[in-house]
Amino acid sequence: MGDASARSAAGPDAALIGNLRPAAGCRAPAPDAAGQRDRFAAIRRRTETLAAPLSAEDQQIQSMPDASPTKWHLAHTSWFFETFVLARVPGYRPVDAAYGYLFNSYYDAIGERHPRARRGLLSRPGLGEVMAYRAEITRRLYEALSGPMDAAARALVELGLHHEQQHQELIVTDTKHALGTQPSRPAYAAVGAAVRDPAPGAPRWIDFEGGLREIGHGGDGFAFDNEGPRHLVWLRPFALASRLATCGEFQAFIDDGGYARPEFWLSEGWAAAQRDGWRAPLYWFAREGAWWLYALSGARPVRAEEPVCHVSFHEAYAFARWSGHRLPTEAEWETAAATVDTAAEAGGGDDVFHPAAARGLGGLEQMRGAVWQWTASPYVAYPGFAAVDGAVGEYNGKFMSGQMVLRGGSVATPDGHLRDSYRNFFPPDARWQFSGVRLARDIP
C-alpha cells in the first residue's frame, strides 16, 4: 500500500500529505463536483464493506506496532476529512474534541496524539461509537459536497479520497497479520474450491534499450507529490523477467539453503534474518513435510505457480543474488511498465486477496495489481522536489531516509488507485505487505 501506504516508519500518510501544490490539493484539475460526491460515497462504502466480515473483537486487534486495528482505520479516515476539510469552515464544532488526540496519525503540526504502538489498547470509543462518528462525518461531508465548495477544499477532498483508499489496503494487510499470526489461522472470508492455474513456465527476458528516459508523474490526473517532478534519467540497457518470481522458485532458494548462506545477503539483511528467525516468507509454515501458507481464505498448501509474496527487501535481494540476477531500479521498472497494456495483467486469482499465477502471454506480465515489487532504489526525493509547508505537507520529505521503493501495487490495492509513477516505500525488513520479486539483469 502505497500506502502507501502504510509504512512501518513513515506511516500510511507519508505519501499523501505533502501533496497540496498548487491548489492545496493534488496534481490534477479541479474535480467535477457531482462525480467527486459520488466517488466519496462509494469509497466510504467500500471501506465499510472491507470491515464487515470482522467482529468487534477482530477490529480491536493490533498484532504488531506497525499495524493498526481496523476500528482505528475507520475512525482515522473520518478524522482526516473532519480535520482537513470540514474544520476549514469558520465556527465548525467537531463531533468529539477527544478524537483529535486518539485518531491523529503523524501530524505534529495538528497536536499531540496517542502512541501508534498502543492503538490496540483503545477499547473506548467502542466500535458502535466509531461507526456513528463515521456516519456523521460522511453525512456532513456529503452535504458539503452537494453545495458550493472552493477549489482548495475540493483538492483536499480529493486527497482524502486517495488517503482512504490507502487505508483500505491497510485494512486488508493489517487484518491478514492479525488473523494469520493466530494459532488457529482463521479465515477472513471463505472461497469455493480452488481452480489451479497452469504452471507459467520459465520466465522470458524482455530487453530494453538504454539511453535518456523520462520518469515521474507528468499527466493531469491525481498523483502524490513524491511522484514528481517528472525528470530525465540515464539507463544502461537492461532486461526484466517476463513475470514475477514464483513460490516454486523461491522454495528452490529455501531448499538450497538460501536462508543459511550469508554470501547472498546484505549485512543488515543477514542480521535481521538471524535475529527474527526467518526461514521462509511470512505466513509460510511447514506441515507434514510440505510448505503451507496462510491466505485470507485460511491455511492451504503453497502453490508453486503463484507469485511469492510477503518477503522483505532483504529476502528479495538475497533471492536475486542466488538466482544470479538483481532487482530492477525504479526507473527501469517504470520505463518497462509504460510499455505494458493493462489487459496483460494478472492480479488476483480465485482466492481472497491473493495473487494469481502468470498466464504465460509471452511479454511482460503482472506489472500491476499482483504484488508490490521491491526495487533496488532507496526512497529519496526526485530532482526538484520540494516539500510544502503546513500540516498537510509534513510527511513526505522527512521520511526519505532508510527505506526502499516498491512499485506496481498488489491484489489489496483498490481499483483506480494505481499509476505507473506510484512510489510505495517501506523499511527493508518489512514483510507484512503483499511484496514480491521481479528479477532484472544487465545487458552487456
N, C-alpha and C positions, 0 to 999 in steps of 0.2 A: 500499500500500500501501500508512491507514494507514498503513502502516507505517510502514501505519503504517510503518508503515511505514517505517524506510526513508527517513529524512530525510537530506538532504545535511549539514546542520549538526547536527541533533539525533540522527540515527541512528534505526534501526527501533524501538528500545526506548523512545523518548521518550513514546509514547502509552500505554505499559503500566505503567511502573514505579511511578508514584505511585498505584497502584490499591488499596492494601491497607487499605481502610476499609469497614466497621468490623471485619471479621473477618479481618484480614491477608490479604485476597484481593480479591474483586470485588464489584460491586454486584449480588449475586444470592444466593438462598437456597443453603444447603449442597447441593452436587450429590449425586445418587444415586450410591452407591459403584460398583455394577456398571456403570451407564451411563457413569460417568467413566472407568473402567478400559477399557471397550470403545472409547470415543472416543479415549483416549490411544493405544491400539494402532492405530486407524485413521489418526489424524493422523500418527503416526510412519511408518506405511507410505506414506502419501501423499507425504511429503517425499522419501522414497527413490525413489518412482516418478517424481517430477519430475526427480531427478538421474540416473535410469537411462539416458536417451539420451545422456548426456555421457561422453566419455572422461576418463581421469585427467588428460590434458593440458587438456581443456576446463575441468575443475573446478579447475584451478590458476590460471586467468587472473584477473587483476584489471585491467580495462580502463581504469579511472579511479579516483581516490581515493574517490569517493562510492559505488562499487560494492564488493562483496566476492566472493571466489571461492566457488563452490558448496561446495567442500570445507570452507571456513571456516563457512558457514551450517550444514552438517551437524554440525560439531563444536560450534559455539556453542550451538545449541539443546539439545544434550546437556549441555553445561556448565551451562546455565541450570537444568535440572532437578536436576543434581547439587548445584549451589551453594545453590539456594534451597529445595530440598525435602529431598533425601537427606542433606545435610550437617547438617540440624537434629537428626539422631539422634546422641546422645552417643557419642563414640568412633568416629564414621564415618571411614573411611580412603578418600581419593579414589583413583580409578583411576590417575591420574598427577598429581602435585602441580604439574608444569610447565604443565599445561593451564590452570590458573587465570590465568597470565600471557598465554598465547597466545590464549585464546578468550574472555576478558573483553571486553566491548564498550565500555561507557561508565561503569562503576560505580566511581567514585573511592573510595567507601567500602569496596569489596572489596579494592582494592590496585592496584598498577601494572599496566599492560597493554601489549601490543605495539602500536605505532603503526598506526592504521587504514589509512593510505595504503600501508602495506608488508605487508599481509596476503598479497598475491600472491607475496611472496618466501619464504613459509613452505613450503619443499619437504618439511620434516620437521615433524611426522609425515606420512607418506605417506597416500594415500587408503585403503589397506588398514587402516592403523592407526586412522585416523579412524572407519572403518566398524566396526572391532572395538570401539572405545570407545563408539560409538553403540549397538551391540548390547548391550554390558554395562550401560549406563545404562538402556536400555529394559527389560532383564531385571530389574534391581534395582528400578526404579520399578514395573513391573507387579506384581512380588511384593509390594511395599509397599502398592500399591493393592488387593491382594487380601485384605489383613488390616485390622485396626483402624487408623484414622488420624483425628487430631483435625481439627476444623473449620478451624483456621488452616492446617494443611498441605494440606487439600483445596482451600482457596481459592487457595493458591499453585500447586497443580497446575492449577487452572482458568486462572489467569493464564498459566501456562506453555504451556497448550494454545493459547490465543489468540496468545501470543507466537510459537509455532512456526508458526501459520498466517500471521502477518505475514512470517515468513522464507520461507514457501512462495512468497508473492507476490514477495519479493525474489529468490528463485532464478530466477523467470521473467524479471523485469525486468533483473536483472544479467546473466543469460545472454544475453538479447537484445542488450544492449550489447556484451558480449564477442564474440559472433558477428557482429553486424550492423556492427561497425566494422572487421572484417577485409576485406581486398581481395576475397576470394572469396565473401563473404557466405554462409557455409554454413548449411544448414537445421538447425534443432533437431529437427524431425520433419516427415516428408513428409505431404502430404494428396493426396486424389484430385482429379479435375477439379473446378474451381470451379463453383459454381452461383450465377450472378449474381442479386443481389437487384434487384427493380424499383426505379426511381427513386422516392424517397419523396414527391416533390412539394414545393412551397414549404411552409415551416412555418406553422402557425396560431399565433395568440397566445391564450394561456389567461389570462384575467383572474382576479385575486384581490383581494378586498376588503382595505382597510386595517383598522387597529384594534389592539387589545391581543391578543397571541398568546403562547402558551407554547412554548418550545423547550427542548431538552436531554433527557437520559435521565431517565425517571421511572418506569420499569417494574421488574419483578422480575428480568429477565434480565441477563446479563453486560453490563457496559459499562466502558470505561476511565474513569478519574476525570475526564479533561478533557471528557467528555461531559456533565458536570453541574456544579453543581446545575441542576435544571430551574428556569426563571425566565421572567419576563414580558418581552416586547419590544413596542415600538410600531412598526407597519409602516404606511407610506403605501400606497395602492392601487398594485398593480404587475401586470405581465404577464410570463409566461415563454414562450419559444418552445416549441412542442409537441415538438420533437425537438432533438437535438444538431446543431451545425454540421457540415456535410459537407466531405469533401475537395474536392468540386467548388466549393463556396462559398469555401473557403479558397484554392483555386487562383485564383479570380477576384480575391481580395485580392492575391495574388502578381503576377498579370498586370497589375493596376492600379498596380504599383509600390509596394505596401504596405511592403515592407522598405526602401524608399529614400525614404520620406516621413516625416520626423520629426514632422509635426504630429499623427500618430496615436499616438505613443509617449510613455510616461513617460521622464523624463530617464535614469534608470538602465537602463531597457529599451533605449533607443536606444544607449546606451554599450555595453551587453552585445552587442547585435546587431552593432554595428560591430567591436567587439573580437574576437568569435568568428566573424564572417563568416556570420551567419545569413542565408539566402536562401529557406529553406523549412523545414517541420517536420523534426525529427530523423528520420533513416532515409529521407528523400526524396532522390532523385538524378536527374539528367537523363540520358536515354539515347535517342539517335536522335530528338531533338526532342520527347520526351514525358517526363512525370514518372513515375518508378518509385519503389517503396518496398521496404524490407526488412521482411518479416514473418518469424515464426519458422519458417514453411514455406519460406523462401527469398525471393529477389527476384522481384517481379512488378510489372506496371503499377498505378498508382494507380487505384482505383475511385471514381468521382465520388460515388457514392451512400453510401459508408461514412462513419462519423464521422471527422473529423480527430482525430488523436491525436499524442502526443509533441510537444506545444507547451508552451512556458513560460507562466507568468502574463503576462509582458511581451508575448508574441505574442498571447495570448488577449485582453488588454486592447486592443492595437492593432487587432486584427481587429474587436472590438466597436465601437471608435470609428469605424473605417472603415465599418462596417455601419450607423452611425447609432444604435446602441443601447449597451448596457452589460452588465457582468457582474452576476449576482444577488448579493445578500448571502447569507451562510449562513443567516440567519434566514428570508429569503424562500425559499431552496431547501428548507429543512426543512419549512416551512409548506406548501409546494406538494407535496412528496414524501408528506406524510401523507395526501393525497387520492388517491394512486395505488395501485391494487392491483398486486401483483407480477405478475399474469398479463398485464399490459400491457407488460411489459418485453421488450426485445430485447437480449440480451447478445452472446454470441459467434456467429459465423457458421460457415461450412464450413471456415474456416482455423484454424490452431493459435493459440490465444490472440490472436484478432484480432476487433475489434468488428464486428457486423453492421449493416446499414442499418436504419433505422426501417421499420415496417410500414405506416405511414400510417393508424393507427386513429382518428385524429381528436383524441383528448385528449393528455395528457402521455405521452410515451414515453421510454424509455431513461434513466429517472431512476436506475436501479440496474444495476450489473453490466456496463456497456458500457465507458465510460472515466470516470476521475475527472474531476470538473468543477470548474474553477477558480471560486472566488467572489471577490468584491470585499472580503472580510473578512480583516483581519490576524489571525494566530493569537495571541489573548490569552486571559486567564482569564475565565471566566464570573463574574458577581457571586456572591460567596460561596465561590468556590473556595479551597481551602487545600491546599497540598502537604503530604504526610505526612513524618515523619522516617524516617531509616534508608536503607539502600542501595536498597531496592525503591521508595522514594519519591523517588529522586534526580532523575529526569529531566524530568518534565512541566513544572513551573513554570519552571525556568531556561531553557527553550527558547522561551518565549512572547515572542519578540522577533525581528523581521525576517523572518518567514515568513508565507505566505498559506495560507488554508484551502481544501481541496478536499473535495468531497462525492460520494457515490454509488457508489464502488467501480468496479472495472473487470473485464474478462474474466480478469485474472490474480488477482483476489481470490477466495480459497477459498469454496466453498459454505458457508453458515451463518455467515459471518464479517462480515456487513453488518447495520447498523441505520441507520435514518434519522438518528439522532443521532451517528453515527460521524464524527469530525473527523480527516481527514488533513491534513498540513501539510508544506510544502516551501518552500525559498527561491524567490523569484520567477523565477530564471533556470534552475531545474531543468527538464529536458526528457526524461529517460530513463524516467520513469514513463508509464503509459498515461493521459495527461492531455489533456483536450479542452475544448470550449467549449459552453455553453448561454447563449444571449442572453436578456437581460431588458430591460424598458423601464418607465418610469413611466406611470401612468395619470393624466391631468390631473384 
